[in-house]
């Protein structure tokens, strides 16, 4: 592991040992993209509250987690998704899932336009267009491109097959490319994705423990 992944892995392990500074590092690294994912599920008005509930569970259950940065992102995304679905059930509404999983079993073809959409997402220019995608494609795109999960971790989060998630993400990216091409004014009004974190020169370690009290949202 290099760069940000190595730093996040070290921070997670230090946080498990009670390092509050490390936990804040984990939160600041993962939260912006996790919040973007929650928005695709519950919408803007409720996203912050649902994400806060997810982080309370993450903090509570952190000692049970075992793995590196990639596994942590997937674990956090599953918790966030469960909290979002609980919230939707409490509201009495279901997420608007587009299409059927049987439609996603085909192998995705190569596509230059999908690649262009992926590049645009990486630079933060197409986030608001994701709301126009079917729910399965929106989730797949956000988990793969924004949260940064591989197909296997994204599939575990969604309870689908990796091939279905890859194809949903591919179709979503292709559709985003079409939307970008068909709406030349859209790029000026799009929300930006959370920026990439700059790598730090020193990983957080458990030697920097400063507090042992329970974590709260204020601490994050």
C-alpha positions as protocol buffer text, in pm:
chain_id: "A"
residue {
  index: 1
  type: UNK
  ca { x: 0 y: 0 z: 0 }
}
residue {
  index: 2
  type: UNK
  ca { x: 121 y: 349 z: -84 }
}
residue {
  index: 3
  type: UNK
  ca { x: 14 y: 705 z: -15 }
}
residue {
  index: 4
  type: UNK
  ca { x: -337 y: 766 z: 105 }
}
residue {
  index: 5
  type: UNK
  ca { x: -432 y: 399 z: 141 }
}
residue {
  index: 6
  type: UNK
  ca { x: -136 y: 331 z: 368 }
}
residue {
  index: 7
  type: UNK
  ca { x: -215 y: 639 z: 575 }
}
residue {
  index: 8
  type: UNK
  ca { x: -582 y: 545 z: 610 }
}
residue {
  index: 9
  type: UNK
  ca { x: -494 y: 189 z: 711 }
}
residue {
  index: 10
  type: UNK
  ca { x: -255 y: 320 z: 978 }
}
residue {
  index: 11
  type: UNK
  ca { x: -513 y: 568 z: 1099 }
}
residue {
  index: 12
  type: UNK
  ca { x: -784 y: 301 z: 1129 }
}
residue {
  index: 13
  type: UNK
  ca { x: -556 y: 77 z: 1333 }
}
residue {
  index: 14
  type: UNK
  ca { x: -450 y: 364 z: 1558 }
}
residue {
  index: 15
  type: UNK
  ca { x: -814 y: 465 z: 1606 }
}
residue {
  index: 16
  type: UNK
  ca { x: -892 y: 110 z: 1714 }
}
residue {
  index: 17
  type: UNK
  ca { x: -632 y: 160 z: 1988 }
}
residue {
  index: 18
  type: UNK
  ca { x: -816 y: 469 z: 2110 }
}
residue {
  index: 19
  type: UNK
  ca { x: -634 y: 745 z: 1923 }
}
residue {
  index: 20
  type: UNK
  ca { x: -883 y: 1029 z: 1881 }
}
residue {
  index: 21
  type: UNK
  ca { x: -659 y: 1217 z: 1637 }
}
residue {
  index: 22
  type: UNK
  ca { x: -643 y: 907 z: 1420 }
}
residue {
  index: 23
  type: UNK
  ca { x: -1020 y: 870 z: 1426 }
}
residue {
  index: 24
  type: UNK
  ca { x: -1058 y: 1228 z: 1305 }
}
residue {
  index: 25
  type: UNK
  ca { x: -815 y: 1145 z: 1024 }
}
residue {
  index: 26
  type: UNK
  ca { x: -1032 y: 846 z: 928 }
}
residue {
  index: 27
  type: UNK
  ca { x: -1347 y: 1056 z: 940 }
}
residue {
  index: 28
  type: UNK
  ca { x: -1207 y: 1338 z: 729 }
}
residue {
  index: 29
  type: UNK
  ca { x: -1074 y: 1093 z: 473 }
}
residue {
  index: 30
  type: UNK
  ca { x: -1388 y: 884 z: 429 }
}
residue {
  index: 31
  type: UNK
  ca { x: -1681 y: 1108 z: 522 }
}
residue {
  index: 32
  type: UNK
  ca { x: -1709 y: 1333 z: 212 }
}
residue {
  index: 33
  type: UNK
  ca { x: -1740 y: 1041 z: -28 }
}
residue {
  index: 34
  type: UNK
  ca { x: -1958 y: 843 z: 211 }
}
residue {
  index: 35
  type: UNK
  ca { x: -2192 y: 1142 z: 236 }
}
residue {
  index: 36
  type: UNK
  ca { x: -2211 y: 1156 z: -144 }
}
residue {
  index: 37
  type: UNK
  ca { x: -2319 y: 791 z: -146 }
}
residue {
  index: 38
  type: UNK
  ca { x: -2585 y: 851 z: 119 }
}
residue {
  index: 39
  type: UNK
  ca { x: -2723 y: 1139 z: -88 }
}
residue {
  index: 40
  type: UNK
  ca { x: -2789 y: 899 z: -377 }
}
residue {
  index: 41
  type: UNK
  ca { x: -3006 y: 693 z: -141 }
}
residue {
  index: 42
  type: UNK
  ca { x: -3201 y: 940 z: 72 }
}
residue {
  index: 43
  type: UNK
  ca { x: -3158 y: 1276 z: -100 }
}
residue {
  index: 44
  type: UNK
  ca { x: -3000 y: 1598 z: 16 }
}
residue {
  index: 45
  type: UNK
  ca { x: -3231 y: 1699 z: 305 }
}
residue {
  index: 46
  type: UNK
  ca { x: -3171 y: 1382 z: 510 }
}
residue {
  index: 47
  type: UNK
  ca { x: -2819 y: 1286 z: 401 }
}
residue {
  index: 48
  type: UNK
  ca { x: -2630 y: 1455 z: 685 }
}
residue {
  index: 49
  type: UNK
  ca { x: -2849 y: 1298 z: 953 }
}
residue {
  index: 50
  type: UNK
  ca { x: -2820 y: 950 z: 803 }
}
residue {
  index: 51
  type: UNK
  ca { x: -2444 y: 986 z: 762 }
}
residue {
  index: 52
  type: UNK
  ca { x: -2417 y: 1095 z: 1125 }
}
residue {
  index: 53
  type: UNK
  ca { x: -2604 y: 782 z: 1234 }
}
residue {
  index: 54
  type: UNK
  ca { x: -2369 y: 573 z: 1023 }
}
residue {
  index: 55
  type: UNK
  ca { x: -2062 y: 730 z: 1184 }
}
residue {
  index: 56
  type: UNK
  ca { x: -2199 y: 669 z: 1532 }
}
residue {
  index: 57
  type: UNK
  ca { x: -2225 y: 300 z: 1445 }
}
residue {
  index: 58
  type: UNK
  ca { x: -1880 y: 301 z: 1283 }
}
residue {
  index: 59
  type: UNK
  ca { x: -1731 y: 451 z: 1599 }
}
residue {
  index: 60
  type: UNK
  ca { x: -1917 y: 204 z: 1820 }
}
residue {
  index: 61
  type: UNK
  ca { x: -1822 y: -105 z: 1618 }
}
residue {
  index: 62
  type: UNK
  ca { x: -1471 y: -3 z: 1510 }
}
residue {
  index: 63
  type: UNK
  ca { x: -1307 y: -251 z: 1745 }
}
residue {
  index: 64
  type: UNK
  ca { x: -1473 y: -534 z: 1552 }
}
residue {
  index: 65
  type: UNK
  ca { x: -1335 y: -426 z: 1217 }
}
residue {
  index: 66
  type: UNK
  ca { x: -1038 y: -612 z: 1069 }
}
residue {
  index: 67
  type: UNK
  ca { x: -874 y: -509 z: 745 }
}
residue {
  index: 68
  type: UNK
  ca { x: -699 y: -241 z: 544 }
}
residue {
  index: 69
  type: UNK
  ca { x: -815 y: 87 z: 388 }
}
residue {
  index: 70
  type: UNK
  ca { x: -1007 y: -79 z: 104 }
}
residue {
  index: 71
  type: UNK
  ca { x: -1194 y: -309 z: 340 }
}
residue {
  index: 72
  type: UNK
  ca { x: -1269 y: -19 z: 572 }
}
residue {
  index: 73
  type: UNK
  ca { x: -1427 y: 184 z: 292 }
}
residue {
  index: 74
  type: UNK
  ca { x: -1646 y: -113 z: 201 }
}
residue {
  index: 75
  type: UNK
  ca { x: -1739 y: -177 z: 564 }
}
residue {
  index: 76
  type: UNK
  ca { x: -1829 y: 189 z: 617 }
}
residue {
  index: 77
  type: UNK
  ca { x: -2034 y: 195 z: 296 }
}
residue {
  index: 78
  type: UNK
  ca { x: -2235 y: -111 z: 406 }
}
residue {
  index: 79
  type: UNK
  ca { x: -2312 y: 53 z: 740 }
}
residue {
  index: 80
  type: UNK
  ca { x: -2415 y: 376 z: 566 }
}
residue {
  index: 81
  type: UNK
  ca { x: -2636 y: 188 z: 322 }
}
residue {
  index: 82
  type: UNK
  ca { x: -2810 y: -3 z: 602 }
}
residue {
  index: 83
  type: UNK
  ca { x: -2875 y: 319 z: 792 }
}
residue {
  index: 84
  type: UNK
  ca { x: -3008 y: 481 z: 474 }
}
residue {
  index: 85
  type: UNK
  ca { x: -3244 y: 191 z: 404 }
}
residue {
  index: 86
  type: UNK
  ca { x: -3366 y: 200 z: 765 }
}
residue {
  index: 87
  type: UNK
  ca { x: -3436 y: 569 z: 718 }
}
residue {
  index: 88
  type: UNK
  ca { x: -3627 y: 505 z: 397 }
}
residue {
  index: 89
  type: UNK
  ca { x: -3839 y: 237 z: 568 }
}
residue {
  index: 90
  type: UNK
  ca { x: -3919 y: 476 z: 851 }
}
residue {
  index: 91
  type: UNK
  ca { x: -4036 y: 733 z: 598 }
}
residue {
  index: 92
  type: UNK
  ca { x: -4258 y: 468 z: 441 }
}
residue {
  index: 93
  type: UNK
  ca { x: -4092 y: 493 z: 101 }
}
residue {
  index: 94
  type: UNK
  ca { x: -3870 y: 259 z: -90 }
}
residue {
  index: 95
  type: UNK
  ca { x: -3566 y: 359 z: -296 }
}
residue {
  index: 96
  type: UNK
  ca { x: -3645 y: 395 z: -664 }
}
residue {
  index: 97
  type: UNK
  ca { x: -3449 y: 105 z: -804 }
}
residue {
  index: 98
  type: UNK
  ca { x: -3419 y: 123 z: -1179 }
}
residue {
  index: 99
  type: UNK
  ca { x: -3432 y: -193 z: -1386 }
}
residue {
  index: 100
  type: UNK
  ca { x: -3383 y: -551 z: -1277 }
}
residue {
  index: 101
  type: UNK
  ca { x: -3060 y: -727 z: -1185 }
}
residue {
  index: 102
  type: UNK
  ca { x: -3118 y: -979 z: -1464 }
}
residue {
  index: 103
  type: UNK
  ca { x: -3060 y: -695 z: -1708 }
}
residue {
  index: 104
  type: UNK
  ca { x: -2710 y: -645 z: -1570 }
}
residue {
  index: 105
  type: UNK
  ca { x: -2563 y: -987 z: -1630 }
}
residue {
  index: 106
  type: UNK
  ca { x: -2418 y: -911 z: -1969 }
}
residue {
  index: 107
  type: UNK
  ca { x: -2053 y: -830 z: -2005 }
}
residue {
  index: 108
  type: UNK
  ca { x: -1982 y: -459 z: -2044 }
}
residue {
  index: 109
  type: UNK
  ca { x: -1831 y: -358 z: -2375 }
}
residue {
  index: 110
  type: UNK
  ca { x: -1542 y: -114 z: -2405 }
}
residue {
  index: 111
  type: UNK
  ca { x: -1660 y: 244 z: -2440 }
}
residue {
  index: 112
  type: UNK
  ca { x: -1465 y: 563 z: -2499 }
}
residue {
  index: 113
  type: UNK
  ca { x: -1763 y: 770 z: -2387 }
}
residue {
  index: 114
  type: UNK
  ca { x: -1781 y: 581 z: -2057 }
}
residue {
  index: 115
  type: UNK
  ca { x: -1412 y: 645 z: -2008 }
}
residue {
  index: 116
  type: UNK
  ca { x: -1468 y: 1015 z: -2066 }
}
residue {
  index: 117
  type: UNK
  ca { x: -1746 y: 1019 z: -1807 }
}
residue {
  index: 118
  type: UNK
  ca { x: -1519 y: 841 z: -1561 }
}
residue {
  index: 119
  type: UNK
  ca { x: -1253 y: 1105 z: -1615 }
}
residue {
  index: 120
  type: UNK
  ca { x: -1510 y: 1380 z: -1567 }
}
residue {
  index: 121
  type: UNK
  ca { x: -1625 y: 1223 z: -1241 }
}
residue {
  index: 122
  type: UNK
  ca { x: -1269 y: 1206 z: -1120 }
}
residue {
  index: 123
  type: UNK
  ca { x: -1236 y: 1580 z: -1175 }
}
residue {
  index: 124
  type: UNK
  ca { x: -1562 y: 1652 z: -996 }
}
residue {
  index: 125
  type: UNK
  ca { x: -1774 y: 1779 z: -1286 }
}
residue {
  index: 126
  type: UNK
  ca { x: -2074 y: 1543 z: -1310 }
}
residue {
  index: 127
  type: UNK
  ca { x: -2200 y: 1466 z: -961 }
}
residue {
  index: 128
  type: UNK
  ca { x: -2542 y: 1628 z: -996 }
}
residue {
  index: 129
  type: UNK
  ca { x: -2611 y: 1428 z: -1313 }
}
residue {
  index: 130
  type: UNK
  ca { x: -2594 y: 1105 z: -1111 }
}
residue {
  index: 131
  type: UNK
  ca { x: -2941 y: 1188 z: -979 }
}
residue {
  index: 132
  type: UNK
  ca { x: -3075 y: 1128 z: -1331 }
}
residue {
  index: 133
  type: UNK
  ca { x: -2952 y: 768 z: -1336 }
}
residue {
  index: 134
  type: UNK
  ca { x: -3156 y: 462 z: -1234 }
}
residue {
  index: 135
  type: UNK
  ca { x: -3087 y: 386 z: -868 }
}
residue {
  index: 136
  type: UNK
  ca { x: -2883 y: 70 z: -932 }
}
residue {
  index: 137
  type: UNK
  ca { x: -2656 y: 255 z: -1174 }
}
residue {
  index: 138
  type: UNK
  ca { x: -2624 y: 557 z: -946 }
}
residue {
  index: 139
  type: UNK
  ca { x: -2519 y: 341 z: -651 }
}
residue {
  index: 140
  type: UNK
  ca { x: -2272 y: 141 z: -860 }
}
residue {
  index: 141
  type: UNK
  ca { x: -2112 y: 454 z: -1004 }
}
residue {
  index: 142
  type: UNK
  ca { x: -2081 y: 628 z: -668 }
}
residue {
  index: 143
  type: UNK
  ca { x: -1943 y: 322 z: -491 }
}
residue {
  index: 144
  type: UNK
  ca { x: -1693 y: 246 z: -766 }
}
residue {
  index: 145
  type: UNK
  ca { x: -1586 y: 596 z: -866 }
}
residue {
  index: 146
  type: UNK
  ca { x: -1652 y: 819 z: -566 }
}
residue {
  index: 147
  type: UNK
  ca { x: -1611 y: 588 z: -265 }
}
residue {
  index: 148
  type: UNK
  ca { x: -1339 y: 400 z: -451 }
}
residue {
  index: 149
  type: UNK
  ca { x: -1451 y: 40 z: -395 }
}
residue {
  index: 150
  type: UNK
  ca { x: -1350 y: -241 z: -624 }
}
residue {
  index: 151
  type: UNK
  ca { x: -1624 y: -447 z: -789 }
}
residue {
  index: 152
  type: UNK
  ca { x: -1614 y: -718 z: -521 }
}
residue {
  index: 153
  type: UNK
  ca { x: -1647 y: -476 z: -229 }
}
residue {
  index: 154
  type: UNK
  ca { x: -1919 y: -279 z: -407 }
}
residue {
  index: 155
  type: UNK
  ca { x: -2105 y: -603 z: -477 }
}
residue {
  index: 156
  type: UNK
  ca { x: -2086 y: -702 z: -109 }
}
residue {
  index: 157
  type: UNK
  ca { x: -2226 y: -362 z: -14 }
}
residue {
  index: 158
  type: UNK
  ca { x: -2516 y: -392 z: -258 }
}
residue {
  index: 159
  type: UNK
  ca { x: -2583 y: -764 z: -216 }
}
residue {
  index: 160
  type: UNK
  ca { x: -2525 y: -827 z: -587 }
}
residue {
  index: 161
  type: UNK
  ca { x: -2279 y: -1013 z: -806 }
}
residue {
  index: 162
  type: UNK
  ca { x: -1955 y: -834 z: -897 }
}
residue {
  index: 163
  type: UNK
  ca { x: -2036 y: -870 z: -1267 }
}
residue {
  index: 164
  type: UNK
  ca { x: -2375 y: -706 z: -1217 }
}
residue {
  index: 165
  type: UNK
  ca { x: -2214 y: -413 z: -1034 }
}
residue {
  index: 166
  type: UNK
  ca { x: -1946 y: -371 z: -1301 }
}
residue {
  index: 167
  type: UNK
  ca { x: -2210 y: -363 z: -1571 }
}
residue {
  index: 168
  type: UNK
  ca { x: -2435 y: -124 z: -1379 }
}
residue {
  index: 169
  type: UNK
  ca { x: -2140 y: 110 z: -1325 }
}
residue {
  index: 170
  type: UNK
  ca { x: -2045 y: 85 z: -1692 }
}
residue {
  index: 171
  type: UNK
  ca { x: -2397 y: 164 z: -1807 }
}
residue {
  index: 172
  type: UNK
  ca { x: -2421 y: 449 z: -1559 }
}
residue {
  index: 173
  type: UNK
  ca { x: -2095 y: 600 z: -1680 }
}
residue {
  index: 174
  type: UNK
  ca { x: -2203 y: 563 z: -2041 }
}
residue {
  index: 175
  type: UNK
  ca { x: -2531 y: 738 z: -1963 }
}
residue {
  index: 176
  type: UNK
  ca { x: -2345 y: 1016 z: -1784 }
}
residue {
  index: 177
  type: UNK
  ca { x: -2131 y: 1063 z: -2094 }
}
residue {
  index: 178
  type: UNK
  ca { x: -2449 y: 1093 z: -2302 }
}
residue {
  index: 179
  type: UNK
  ca { x: -2594 y: 1347 z: -2060 }
}
residue {
  index: 180
  type: UNK
  ca { x: -2276 y: 1551 z: -2070 }
}
residue {
  index: 181
  type: UNK
  ca { x: -2278 y: 1545 z: -2449 }
}
residue {
  index: 182
  type: UNK
  ca { x: -2645 y: 1635 z: -2473 }
}
residue {
  index: 183
  type: UNK
  ca { x: -2649 y: 1921 z: -2224 }
}
residue {
  index: 184
  type: UNK
  ca { x: -2361 y: 2159 z: -2289 }
}
residue {
  index: 185
  type: UNK
  ca { x: -2477 y: 2398 z: -2018 }
}
residue {
  index: 186
  type: UNK
  ca { x: -2485 y: 2132 z: -1747 }
}
residue {
  index: 187
  type: UNK
  ca { x: -2116 y: 2130 z: -1669 }
}
residue {
  index: 188
  type: UNK
  ca { x: -2130 y: 2485 z: -1535 }
}
residue {
  index: 189
  type: UNK
  ca { x: -2396 y: 2400 z: -1276 }
}
residue {
  index: 190
  type: UNK
  ca { x: -2267 y: 2068 z: -1148 }
}
residue {
  index: 191
  type: UNK
  ca { x: -2166 y: 2004 z: -791 }
}
residue {
  index: 192
  type: UNK
  ca { x: -1805 y: 1906 z: -729 }
}
residue {
  index: 193
  type: UNK
  ca { x: -1700 y: 1575 z: -583 }
}
residue {
  index: 194
  type: UNK
  ca { x: -1505 y: 1584 z: -256 }
}
residue {
  index: 195
  type: UNK
  ca { x: -1141 y: 1665 z: -339 }
}
residue {
  index: 196
  type: UNK
  ca { x: -868 y: 1405 z: -310 }
}
residue {
  index: 197
  type: UNK
  ca { x: -679 y: 1424 z: 17 }
}
residue {
  index: 198
  type: UNK
  ca { x: -320 y: 1535 z: -5 }
}
residue {
  index: 199
  type: UNK
  ca { x: -83 y: 1264 z: 123 }
}
residue {
  index: 200
  type: UNK
  ca { x: 74 y: 1336 z: 458 }
}
residue {
  index: 201
  type: UNK
  ca { x: 438 y: 1268 z: 527 }
}
residue {
  index: 202
  type: UNK
  ca { x: 375 y: 1095 z: 858 }
}
residue {
  index: 203
  type: UNK
  ca { x: 118 y: 824 z: 929 }
}
residue {
  index: 204
  type: UNK
  ca { x: -89 y: 857 z: 1244 }
}
residue {
  index: 205
  type: UNK
  ca { x: 6 y: 609 z: 1514 }
}
residue {
  index: 206
  type: UNK
  ca { x: -140 y: 505 z: 1846 }
}
residue {
  index: 207
  type: UNK
  ca { x: 142 y: 691 z: 2020 }
}
residue {
  index: 208
  type: UNK
  ca { x: -49 y: 1015 z: 1968 }
}
residue {
  index: 209
  type: UNK
  ca { x: -345 y: 920 z: 2189 }
}
residue {
  index: 210
  type: UNK
  ca { x: -482 y: 1230 z: 2356 }
}
residue {
  index: 211
  type: UNK
  ca { x: -832 y: 1134 z: 2474 }
}
residue {
  index: 212
  type: UNK
  ca { x: -1008 y: 821 z: 2591 }
}
residue {
  index: 213
  type: UNK
  ca { x: -1363 y: 955 z: 2616 }
}
residue {
  index: 214
  type: UNK
  ca { x: -1633 y: 825 z: 2376 }
}
residue {
  index: 215
  type: UNK
  ca { x: -1623 y: 973 z: 2027 }
}
residue {
  index: 216
  type: UNK
  ca { x: -1894 y: 1216 z: 1923 }
}
residue {
  index: 217
  type: UNK
  ca { x: -1985 y: 1389 z: 1597 }
}
residue {
  index: 218
  type: UNK
  ca { x: -1836 y: 1710 z: 1741 }
}
residue {
  index: 219
  type: UNK
  ca { x: -1498 y: 1539 z: 1772 }
}
residue {
  index: 220
  type: UNK
  ca { x: -1499 y: 1443 z: 1405 }
}
